[in-house]
Amino acid sequence: MSTKKFLLEEKDIPTAWYNIVVDMKNKPRPILNPGTKQPVKEEELYPLFAKALAHQELNETDAWIEIPEEVRDMYKIWRPTPLVRAYGLEKALDTPAHIYFKNESVSPVGSHKLNSAIAQVYFCKEEGVTNITTETGAGQWGAALSYAAKAFGLELAVYMVKVSYHQKPYRRSIMQTFGAQVIASPSMSTKAGRSILTAHPNYQGSLGTAISEAVELALQTPNCKYTLGSVLNHVMLHQTVIGLEAEKQMEMAGEYPDVVIGCFGGGSNFSGISFPFLRHKLVDGKEIRIVAAEPASCPKLTRGEFQYDFGDEAGYTPLIPMFTLGHNFSPAHIHAGGLRYHGAGSIVSQLRQDGYVEAVDVEQLDTFEAAVLFAQAEGIIPAPESSHAIAAAIHEARQAKEEGKQRTILFNLSGHGLIDMAAYDQYLAGDLSNYKLTDEEVSANLSGLEKII
Ligand SMILES: *Cc1c(COP(=O)(O)O)cnc(C)c1O
């Protein structure tokens, strides 16, 4: 066996994030003020977000945005992350394909989410913010932000989707260990929470509802900002450290990927691994395929509509141009909680619309089958979210075998699943099922959208 792991040194941690918008011919459509339907101005974002983040959100002129020294210092705790050649998986599949994965599960909180959490907290701290709010689904973002908030001395309140609050109690414990306040959403502590609980007392929550609650609390609390772990342009930006490192590591391996794969919730780890490679296509016309893997039960990229929609359930956010299933869409309670989101970020949505991004949907049982195969071959228990990328990578490797051709596959292992063993228990006991949506279910929440596009 030749080299298994491709390792960079601390000095190789990127010094700038990559802003792909600058290199896109068709820029994403602007986010709109829902009242006036006019593009949102940077100042309009200030009540909600730190100014530096608001500026990054709308930045279409700087392709490279410097990573502050304090952020790079924190990145040193676990970055650069390894790029790994999955020899074990290749052997198990008996495929001629070369499979590589970027291992973001080695972060202290177990996922890629810390790349943006640290940056967001840093910029809040820089402008004197003392409190932040957020939402979390499976708890990965909440865990990352809790650690980042503690590291920079900010107070954090997290609205955690109720079904995950109960399904994944240890992620709640992690957040509490780092000193965050965790509230199950929907809750009675906000107007958005109360109104949905009044209508549906047993509602188990969604990311959309939790966002509404976190936004509401941030707007009502002095010196407080809201933070989001996915979907927004500045989050995609911060995550590009993943792909920028992987770009160098693939060079060390002496290969170039034919296909780059990421699982897809709102798009942050997918954008992180893929945008630096997509740059070669946008700027140099290089041939490369980029594939997003999403759950069949929450198929915004494969079956949703490209339309302006709210980022949250109650409609507090600006209107975002996105592939969406409708902001009132309530996904099935699959275990990949981080992928249970109704929409895709505006950059990825535009890239998908323009044909730069492919998407596949994967059934829950196929993701767990892939997860178990990967775990046995590589010794890492993947997060249920990441298992969507693994399933898509396995599919590519099997195709390569059928065609009898080499294919170089790179996927992002966005996190480990060591806090998700209850889900594995259920899978191993045969208690999990697929949730295939009917066309009626897909269109149910789309008909209500105002057709701005
Ligand atoms: C949150 C999360 C995701 C999904 O979010 P994206 O913004 O689409 O990346 C995927 N994998 C893991 C491990 C996560 O924690």
The ligand as an SDF file (V2000), in Angstrom:
LIG
                    3D

 15 15  0  0  0  0  0  0  0  0999 V2000
  -24.6870   20.3060    9.6460 C   0  0  0  0  0  0  0  0  0  0  0  0
  -24.0460   19.1750    9.0170 C   0  0  0  0  0  0  0  0  0  0  0  0
  -24.2490   18.8910    7.6640 C   0  0  0  0  0  0  0  0  0  0  0  0
  -25.1820   19.6670    6.7920 C   0  0  0  0  0  0  0  0  0  0  0  0
  -24.9660   21.0310    6.6950 O   0  0  0  0  0  0  0  0  0  0  0  0
  -24.3080   21.7030    5.4220 P   0  0  0  0  0  0  0  0  0  0  0  0
  -24.3740   23.1540    5.7000 O   0  0  0  0  0  0  0  0  0  0  0  0
  -25.1250   21.3190    4.2260 O   0  0  0  0  0  0  0  0  0  0  0  0
  -22.9340   21.1940    5.3430 O   0  0  0  0  0  0  0  0  0  0  0  0
  -23.5710   17.8330    7.1150 C   0  0  0  0  0  0  0  0  0  0  0  0
  -22.7520   17.0550    7.8530 N   0  0  0  0  0  0  0  0  0  0  0  0
  -22.5480   17.2870    9.1670 C   0  0  0  0  0  0  0  0  0  0  0  0
  -21.6430   16.3830    9.9410 C   0  0  0  0  0  0  0  0  0  0  0  0
  -23.1830   18.3590    9.7900 C   0  0  0  0  0  0  0  0  0  0  0  0
  -22.9680   18.5900   11.0750 O   0  0  0  0  0  0  0  0  0  0  0  0
  1  2  1  0
  2  3  1  0
  2 14  2  0
  3  4  1  0
  3 10  2  0
  4  5  1  0
  5  6  1  0
  6  7  2  0
  6  8  1  0
  6  9  1  0
 10 11  1  0
 11 12  2  0
 12 13  1  0
 12 14  1  0
 14 15  1  0
M  END
$$$$
